[in-house]
C-alpha cells in the first residue's frame, strides 16, 4: 500500500486525530494507538455485549491500529512513549497543549531529540492565544465558533447542531493533508516539523464561500427562510409522494431545462421570469408554479425528468436508503470491518480510493492494551523491564496478545 513503511504513533481520543491515523493505517502505515488505562472515550459508545461485538464508533476511527496502554504521566510511561517515537515518522495527538507541556511531550520538548519526527497537533483553537487551552469539539469549535452554524441555520427557531463527528472527519482529512505534505518535505530536507490543525480554522475554511464574501464585501450571507430566497428554481422541493429533493441551479442554461422538466417551457419566454429576477414577489410567483408542478409528480417521475434534462439534483435520502443506494455502492462508500471476535460488520470506507490498487481488508480495532507487551518488546524493552512496568502501572497489558 501507499504508506507502507511509515510508522505513526497516536496519543489521542475521540475522533479528529484518531480518524486521521485510521486513514493512514488503511493506506498501509503502521499505526500504534497509545491510550491511558481508562481508554479512549469512544470505547464507551456501543461497547461489546454477549450478542453484539465490535463498537461501530470506536472501530470507525481505530481499525487497523495496534494498541498499547501507557501512563504517560509517570516517568517510565513517558520514557516508553519517547522510545516509540524514536523510530516513528509521525506523532499525532489531540491532548491539550498544557498537559503535553507538563509531561514534556510537546513539540518544543521533543524536536531537538527527534529532529525527523513530524508532530501533528489537533486542537479546537490552535496553539496560540488564550484558546490554546480551551477544550474544543466539532460541535463547538468547528460548527459554532467558526460561523458555520450561523450561516447554515435559517433565522428563527432553535439552531440545529451538526451531526456527531461531522466536523471531526473534515478535520481528520485536513490533518492528513498537512501530515503528508510534511512527509514530502522531509524527503527533501531530512527534517520533520510541527503540523498544526485546529477545528475552528478548518471550520472557517469549510465555510470558505460565505466567509470569502464576508471578508471581501462585508456582507454576511446566511441561510434564509424559504419564502425569502432569491431563487425560484433551486433548493428543496416536495413531491406528491411526500419526498424531498434538491436542485442546484448551475447557470442560465438551467432555467429552460428546469422549465422543460416541469412541463412549462413557455415560461422561459416571459420577460419577467428571465433570470436573475430582482423582484422577490415575482420570485415567489414563479416558485409557486414550480412547487405546484413538482407537487403533482412522484419522486420517481421527477427524477426521470430532471435526469433527462441534465439538471444537477439529488433526493433527500434516509440513511437506510443510502446503505442500499447503487450510486453509493459504486462509489465504494462502504467496507467490512472485523469485529475482533471472528465476525465482521459493514462500516463507512475511507474517503479516497486508488483505482488499480486493491487495498487489503481492514484489520480490527485494538482491544484496550491488546499489544502492549509486543510493542514494548519491539521498542527494545526486555522481559524483566516490561514486567516491572506492568507491575508499577506504567503500562497495562490487555486481553488478546
GULUMVO-226401 format. One record per residue (C-alpha): residue in one letter; x, y, z. Coordinates in Angstrom, 3 decimals, decimal comma. Example, Ala and Ser with C-alpha at 12.3 -4.5 7.8 and 13.67 -1.06 7.14 Angstrom:
# residues 2
 type       c1       c2       c3
    a   12,300   -4,500    7,800
    s   13,670   -1,060    7,140
END
This chain:
# residues 401
 type       c1       c2       c3
    x    0,000    0,000    0,000
    x    0,940    3,618   -0,470
    x    2,123    4,391    3,074
    x    3,860    1,082    3,721
    x    6,988    1,654    5,816
    x    5,583    4,757    7,539
    x    5,273    4,450   11,312
    x    2,670    6,552   13,126
    x    2,228    6,899   16,891
    x   -1,099    8,306   18,046
    x   -1,783    9,734   21,502
    x   -5,361   10,876   21,033
    x   -9,010   10,293   21,857
    x  -12,397   10,914   20,292
    x  -12,492   11,454   16,527
    x  -10,447   14,011   14,577
    x   -6,891   12,885   15,363
    x   -7,674    9,135   15,590
    x   -9,629    9,433   12,333
    x   -6,578   10,841   10,561
    x   -4,415    7,997   11,871
    x   -7,024    5,409   10,853
    x   -6,923    6,549    7,241
    x   -3,138    6,257    7,312
    x   -3,446    2,726    8,712
    x   -5,794    1,723    5,893
    x   -3,330    3,151    3,393
    x   -0,584    0,899    4,724
    x    1,079    2,779    7,594
    x    1,915    1,056   10,854
    x   -0,149    2,872   13,482
    x    0,299    2,432   17,231
    x   -2,501    3,841   19,368
    x   -1,390    4,890   22,851
    x   -4,164    5,031   25,452
    x   -4,456    5,561   29,176
    x   -5,811    2,797   31,375
    x   -9,237    4,443   31,074
    x   -9,133    4,028   27,309
    x  -10,368    6,237   24,509
    x  -13,728    7,789   25,409
    x  -15,300    6,370   22,235
    x  -14,879    2,853   23,620
    x  -17,877    3,666   25,793
    x  -20,204    4,041   22,827
    x  -21,860    0,720   21,904
    x  -19,474   -1,492   23,913
    x  -19,360   -5,248   23,342
    x  -22,271   -7,330   24,571
    x  -22,694  -11,117   24,524
    x  -24,822  -10,745   21,390
    x  -23,127   -7,880   19,515
    x  -19,371   -7,329   19,431
    x  -17,327   -4,584   17,839
    x  -18,308   -0,965   18,574
    x  -19,044    0,732   15,242
    x  -17,926    4,095   16,644
    x  -14,576    3,013   18,071
    x  -13,883    0,730   15,094
    x  -14,614    3,511   12,613
    x  -11,766    5,634   13,962
    x   -9,339    2,926   15,068
    x   -9,481   -0,085   12,762
    x   -6,133   -1,305   11,552
    x   -4,154    0,021   14,529
    x   -2,263   -1,750   17,284
    x   -2,889   -0,681   20,854
    x   -0,740   -0,050   23,918
    x   -1,644    1,357   27,335
    x    0,889    3,716   28,946
    x    0,687    6,054   31,890
    x    2,480    8,956   30,247
    x    2,267   10,964   33,475
    x    4,770    8,538   35,016
    x    8,473    8,725   34,211
    x    8,544    5,147   32,924
    x    5,442    5,620   30,784
    x    6,749    8,838   29,277
    x   10,100    7,217   28,539
    x    8,339    4,346   26,789
    x    6,396    6,751   24,592
    x    9,555    8,639   23,657
    x   11,203    5,337   22,741
    x    8,269    4,564   20,474
    x    8,691    7,972   18,861
    x   12,422    7,459   18,334
    x   11,857    5,430   15,184
    x    8,425    6,848   14,294
    x    7,763    9,078   11,318
    x    4,636   10,798   12,602
    x    3,229   11,622   16,033
    x   -0,480   12,595   16,090
    x   -2,022   13,971   19,265
    x   -5,042   15,971   20,373
    x   -4,065   16,160   24,039
    x   -4,323   19,767   25,143
    x   -1,072   21,747   24,899
    x   -0,806   22,419   28,634
    x   -0,963   18,743   29,537
    x    1,598   17,904   26,868
    x    3,942   20,611   28,125
    x    3,662   19,374   31,704
    x    4,580   15,870   30,555
    x    7,368   17,279   28,339
    x    5,663   15,744   25,310
    x    5,012   18,999   23,488
    x    6,788   19,752   20,219
    x    9,405   22,041   21,769
    x   10,372   19,349   24,278
    x   10,840   16,693   21,582
    x   12,065   18,440   18,448
    x   15,783   18,516   19,252
    x   15,975   14,887   20,324
    x   13,733   13,734   17,448
    x   14,538   16,049   14,536
    x   12,971   13,781   11,871
    x    9,656   13,436   13,682
    x    6,576   15,020   12,124
    x    4,488   16,220   15,052
    x    0,782   16,722   14,235
    x   -1,216   18,696   16,792
    x   -5,017   18,655   16,539
    x   -6,897   21,086   18,787
    x  -10,013   23,196   18,996
    x   -8,424   26,619   18,599
    x   -4,772   26,156   17,708
    x   -1,574   26,536   19,691
    x   -1,501   30,337   20,069
    x   -3,575   32,706   22,152
    x   -5,971   32,094   25,012
    x   -7,861   29,424   23,056
    x   -4,907   27,052   23,171
    x   -6,058   25,629   26,496
    x   -9,817   25,615   25,838
    x  -11,445   22,234   25,146
    x  -12,852   22,089   21,637
    x  -15,147   19,667   19,830
    x  -16,548   19,845   16,343
    x  -19,924   20,857   17,808
    x  -18,281   23,857   19,475
    x  -15,140   24,956   17,624
    x  -15,867   23,711   14,090
    x  -19,616   24,240   13,905
    x  -20,456   27,178   16,149
    x  -17,274   29,195   16,712
    x  -16,371   29,164   13,005
    x  -19,708   30,682   11,949
    x  -20,817   27,540   10,117
    x  -23,896   27,049   12,309
    x  -24,991   30,665   11,921
    x  -24,559   30,551    8,155
    x  -26,350   27,212    7,802
    x  -29,374   27,614   10,079
    x  -32,269   29,722    8,759
    x  -33,317   32,560   11,072
    x  -35,973   31,824   13,673
    x  -36,279   28,748   15,837
    x  -33,636   26,791   17,673
    x  -30,418   26,327   15,634
    x  -29,573   22,776   14,597
    x  -26,193   21,328   15,660
    x  -24,070   19,414   13,184
    x  -24,270   15,651   13,355
    x  -21,733   13,903   15,628
    x  -18,181   13,865   14,218
    x  -19,151   15,710   11,029
    x  -16,569   18,452   11,580
    x  -14,143   15,971   13,104
    x  -13,983   13,977    9,891
    x  -13,394   17,125    7,840
    x  -10,600   17,929   10,300
    x   -9,193   14,399   10,023
    x   -8,882   14,764    6,247
    x   -7,326   18,219    6,543
    x   -4,837   16,962    9,125
    x   -3,934   14,078    6,851
    x   -3,156   16,528    4,052
    x   -0,854   18,510    6,330
    x    0,922   15,397    7,575
    x    1,541   14,066    4,080
    x    2,838   17,465    2,944
    x    5,327   17,359    5,840
    x    6,312   13,792    4,895
    x    7,035   15,002    1,365
    x    9,071   17,945    2,672
    x   11,092   15,671    4,947
    x   12,001   13,588    1,909
    x   13,867   16,664    0,639
    x   15,206   18,162    3,859
    x   15,540   15,182    6,181
    x   13,806   17,141    8,943
    x   10,377   16,864   10,497
    x    8,173   19,737   11,566
    x    5,155   20,761   13,597
    x    1,830   20,410   11,777
    x   -0,984   22,365   13,438
    x   -4,655   21,595   12,747
    x   -7,474   23,361   14,566
    x  -11,185   22,729   14,328
    x  -12,025   26,427   14,158
    x   -9,616   27,166   11,299
    x  -10,806   24,167    9,325
    x  -14,416   25,192   10,010
    x  -13,729   28,656    8,591
    x  -12,093   27,060    5,551
    x  -15,055   24,714    5,058
    x  -17,280   27,822    5,124
    x  -14,951   29,443    2,607
    x  -17,583   30,596    0,084
    x  -19,571   32,606    2,635
    x  -16,507   33,754    4,550
    x  -14,796   34,962    1,366
    x  -17,810   37,154    0,563
    x  -17,865   38,483    4,130
    x  -14,154   39,325    4,102
    x  -14,213   40,934    0,660
    x  -17,513   42,812    0,675
    x  -18,528   42,933    4,343
    x  -21,727   41,013    3,595
    x  -22,693   38,076    5,792
    x  -24,540   35,661    3,509
    x  -26,516   33,180    5,579
    x  -29,344   30,708    5,147
    x  -32,746   32,304    4,567
    x  -36,333   31,288    5,123
    x  -37,601   29,509    2,009
    x  -40,055   32,259    1,093
    x  -37,262   34,860    1,129
    x  -34,749   33,030   -1,045
    x  -33,900   34,702   -4,368
    x  -34,002   31,529   -6,492
    x  -37,353   30,143   -7,571
    x  -35,923   27,083   -9,301
    x  -33,237   25,912   -6,870
    x  -33,393   24,413   -3,396
    x  -35,667   21,798   -1,887
    x  -38,972   20,704   -3,408
    x  -41,587   18,203   -2,206
    x  -43,232   15,622   -4,431
    x  -46,705   14,075   -4,429
    x  -45,418   11,031   -2,548
    x  -44,079   13,294    0,229
    x  -40,425   13,084   -0,765
    x  -37,945   15,957   -0,847
    x  -35,230   16,554   -3,423
    x  -32,723   19,332   -4,046
    x  -31,897   21,197   -7,266
    x  -28,696   23,171   -7,884
    x  -29,013   25,935  -10,483
    x  -25,604   25,936  -12,138
    x  -26,154   28,762  -14,604
    x  -28,551   30,387  -17,107
    x  -28,860   27,166  -19,107
    x  -30,605   25,514  -16,173
    x  -33,554   27,908  -16,412
    x  -35,119   26,482  -19,601
    x  -34,021   22,954  -18,682
    x  -35,914   23,016  -15,377
    x  -38,973   24,592  -17,020
    x  -38,963   21,792  -19,585
    x  -38,696   19,273  -16,762
    x  -41,865   20,603  -15,094
    x  -43,668   20,784  -18,440
    x  -43,812   24,603  -18,573
    x  -41,234   25,551  -21,250
    x  -43,328   28,540  -22,347
    x  -42,466   30,391  -19,141
    x  -38,926   30,924  -20,442
    x  -40,343   33,407  -22,982
    x  -41,849   35,652  -20,303
    x  -39,514   38,576  -19,717
    x  -40,432   38,984  -16,042
    x  -39,191   35,460  -15,312
    x  -35,832   35,965  -17,029
    x  -33,008   35,377  -14,536
    x  -31,846   36,990  -12,394
    x  -35,246   38,027  -11,016
    x  -34,829   41,171   -8,910
    x  -38,429   41,383   -7,698
    x  -38,998   38,994   -4,794
    x  -42,747   38,985   -5,496
    x  -42,057   37,590   -8,974
    x  -39,686   35,016   -7,470
    x  -42,473   33,866   -5,183
    x  -44,943   33,736   -8,063
    x  -42,636   31,529  -10,133
    x  -41,745   29,392   -7,119
    x  -45,439   28,696   -6,550
    x  -45,733   27,440  -10,118
    x  -42,654   25,227   -9,716
    x  -43,826   23,941   -6,332
    x  -47,166   23,021   -7,815
    x  -45,609   21,170  -10,740
    x  -43,250   19,090   -8,600
    x  -46,017   18,534   -6,080
    x  -48,087   16,715   -8,700
    x  -45,273   14,264   -9,520
    x  -43,830   11,315   -7,657
    x  -40,143   11,365   -6,852
    x  -39,542    8,702   -9,495
    x  -41,182   10,842  -12,190
    x  -39,323   13,985  -11,085
    x  -36,067   12,013  -11,135
    x  -36,644   10,877  -14,718
    x  -37,437   14,385  -15,914
    x  -34,527   16,080  -14,139
    x  -32,019   13,476  -15,263
    x  -33,244   13,713  -18,864
    x  -32,581   17,475  -18,771
    x  -29,103   17,021  -17,207
    x  -30,092   19,044  -14,140
    x  -27,925   18,676  -11,017
    x  -30,254   17,258   -8,375
    x  -30,394   14,667   -5,615
    x  -33,100   13,133   -3,449
    x  -33,121   13,738    0,285
    x  -32,057   10,228    1,277
    x  -32,571    8,464    4,570
    x  -29,627    6,524    5,983
    x  -31,492    3,313    5,181
    x  -31,721    4,382    1,547
    x  -28,062    5,413    1,355
    x  -26,982    1,954    2,539
    x  -28,756    0,402   -0,459
    x  -28,105    3,211   -2,952
    x  -26,408    1,843   -6,105
    x  -24,547    5,151   -6,602
    x  -23,077    4,978   -3,087
    x  -22,183    1,322   -3,632
    x  -20,499    2,057   -6,951
    x  -18,510    4,891   -5,358
    x  -17,141    2,456   -2,770
    x  -18,716    4,169    0,232
    x  -18,752    1,058    2,419
    x  -16,346   -1,559    3,672
    x  -16,380   -4,540    6,010
    x  -14,732   -4,170    9,410
    x  -13,698   -7,175   11,538
    x  -15,219   -7,094   14,999
    x  -12,140   -8,631   16,651
    x  -14,033  -11,788   17,598
    x  -14,114  -13,598   14,263
    x  -17,048  -11,723   12,748
    x  -17,383   -8,553   10,702
    x  -19,824   -5,710   10,114
    x  -20,354   -3,035    7,478
    x  -18,799    0,387    8,041
    x  -18,075    3,594    6,112
    x  -14,991    3,349    3,915
    x  -12,141    5,850    3,966
    x  -12,833    8,865    1,710
    x  -10,379    8,159   -1,138
    x   -9,707    5,103   -3,255
    x   -6,950    4,383   -5,736
    x   -8,216    2,596   -8,862
    x   -5,964   -0,275   -9,808
    x   -4,687   -0,644   -6,246
    x   -6,698   -3,187   -4,291
    x   -6,343   -2,456   -0,564
    x   -6,115   -5,323    1,911
    x   -9,225   -5,876    4,034
    x   -9,340   -3,673    7,135
    x   -7,920   -5,075   10,362
    x   -9,946   -4,838   13,586
    x   -9,606   -2,015   16,068
    x   -7,385   -2,983   19,007
    x   -8,774   -4,003   22,360
    x   -7,550   -1,806   25,193
    x   -3,836   -2,514   25,702
    x   -4,037   -5,525   23,401
    x   -0,476   -5,241   22,066
    x    1,301   -3,595   25,000
    x    3,883   -6,325   25,657
    x    4,697   -6,820   21,994
    x    5,077   -3,110   21,265
    x    7,339   -2,593   24,288
    x    9,473   -5,543   23,197
    x    9,772   -4,047   19,703
    x   10,912   -0,798   21,339
    x   13,806   -2,653   22,963
    x   12,455   -3,475   26,415
    x   13,476   -6,826   27,874
    x   11,015   -9,163   29,547
    x   12,009   -8,124   33,064
    x   11,664   -4,413   32,252
    x    8,247   -4,999   30,719
    x    7,034   -6,906   33,762
    x    8,333   -4,157   36,023
    x    6,409   -1,541   34,054
    x    3,249   -3,620   34,200
    x    3,648   -4,140   37,941
    x    4,144   -0,419   38,528
    x    1,114    0,532   36,379
    x    3,268    2,469   33,915
    x    1,899    0,108   31,253
    x   -1,103   -2,212   31,061
    x   -1,453   -5,398   29,050
    x   -4,998   -6,020   27,895
    x   -6,641   -9,153   26,590
    x   -5,685  -10,645   23,280
    x   -1,902  -10,656   22,852
END
